[in-house]
């Protein structure tokens, strides 16, 4: 999170503050700035819609991405390498996720479809 400052991320997505740290919120339509970027803490807060968080949350909400995809995007932009997952570990994780999906489907069908 420290490698990509919140102010730089906001400016990259076209949020140009009228006053230092203030701009219109990208998550709802408005005419007056209510979106505040806090460079000291690396966070943001919108006083209009209540959206808040750090640079990872901002990229997640703005691009409608998951946490991992947001981290990968920010790391690529900052030129930082990410640790690669062990192939065996990745396969085991995928298998576990598939088992969870099957279990969820089974319980949903038995609880709500009869």
C-alpha positions in Angstrom: 0.0 0.0 0.0 2.9 2.3 0.7 4.3 1.9 -2.8 1.3 3.5 -4.5 0.2 6.7 -2.6 -3.6 7.3 -2.5 -3.1 10.8 -4.0 -1.3 9.3 -7.0 -3.9 6.6 -7.5 -6.7 9.2 -7.3 -5.0 11.4 -9.9 -4.4 8.4 -12.2 -8.2 7.8 -12.3 -8.9 11.4 -13.2 -9.7 12.8 -9.8 -8.2 16.2 -9.9 -8.8 18.0 -6.6 -10.2 21.5 -6.8 -8.9 22.2 -3.3 -6.0 20.2 -1.8 -7.3 16.7 -1.3 -10.9 17.4 -2.3 -12.6 16.2 -5.5 -15.9 14.9 -6.7 -16.6 11.3 -5.8 -16.2 8.7 -8.5 -18.7 6.4 -6.8 -21.8 8.6 -7.1 -22.8 11.6 -9.1 -22.4 15.0 -7.5 -21.7 18.6 -8.4 -19.7 19.7 -5.3 -16.6 17.9 -4.1 -17.2 15.6 -1.1 -14.4 13.1 -1.7 -11.4 13.7 0.5 -8.0 12.1 0.0 -5.8 11.9 3.1 -2.2 11.7 1.8 -0.8 11.3 5.3 -2.7 8.1 6.0 -3.1 6.9 2.5 -6.8 6.8 2.7 -10.0 8.3 1.3 -13.5 9.1 2.5 -16.6 10.4 0.7 -18.8 12.5 2.9 -21.7 12.0 0.4 -21.9 8.2 0.0 -19.7 7.0 2.9 -17.2 5.2 0.6 -13.9 4.9 2.5 -10.7 2.9 2.6 -7.1 2.7 1.4 -5.7 2.6 -2.1 -6.5 -1.1 -2.5 -10.1 -0.5 -1.6 -10.2 2.5 -4.0 -9.0 0.4 -6.9 -11.4 -2.5 -5.9 -14.4 -0.2 -5.9 -13.4 1.9 -8.9 -12.6 -1.1 -11.2 -15.0 -3.6 -9.6 -12.2 -6.0 -8.9 -11.4 -8.5 -6.2 -8.8 -8.0 -3.6 -6.1 -10.1 -5.3 -6.7 -8.5 -8.7 -6.4 -5.1 -7.2 -3.2 -5.9 -5.5 -1.8 -7.4 -8.7 -2.8 -4.2 -10.6 -1.2 -1.9 -8.1 2.0 -4.0 -7.9 2.3 -4.0 -11.7 1.8 -0.2 -11.8 4.5 0.3 -9.1 6.9 -2.2 -10.7 6.9 -4.6 -7.8 7.1 -8.3 -8.3 4.5 -10.5 -6.6 5.4 -13.9 -5.0 4.3 -16.7 -7.3 2.1 -19.4 -5.8 3.4 -22.9 -5.7 1.7 -24.9 -8.4 0.8 -27.7 -6.0 -0.6 -25.2 -3.5 -2.6 -23.5 -6.2 -4.2 -26.7 -7.4 -5.1 -27.7 -3.8 -6.7 -24.3 -3.2 -8.7 -24.5 -6.5 -9.9 -28.0 -5.5 -11.0 -26.8 -2.1 -12.9 -23.9 -3.6 -14.7 -26.4 -6.0 -15.6 -28.6 -3.1 -17.1 -25.6 -1.3 -19.1 -24.6 -4.4 -20.5 -28.1 -4.7 -21.4 -28.2 -1.0 -23.1 -24.8 -1.2 -25.1 -25.9 -4.3 -26.2 -29.1 -2.5 -27.4 -27.2 0.6 -29.1 -24.5 -1.5 -31.0 -27.0 -3.6 -32.1 -29.0 -0.5 -33.1 -26.0 1.6 -34.7 -23.7 -1.0 -35.7 -25.7 -4.1 -38.1 -28.3 -2.5 
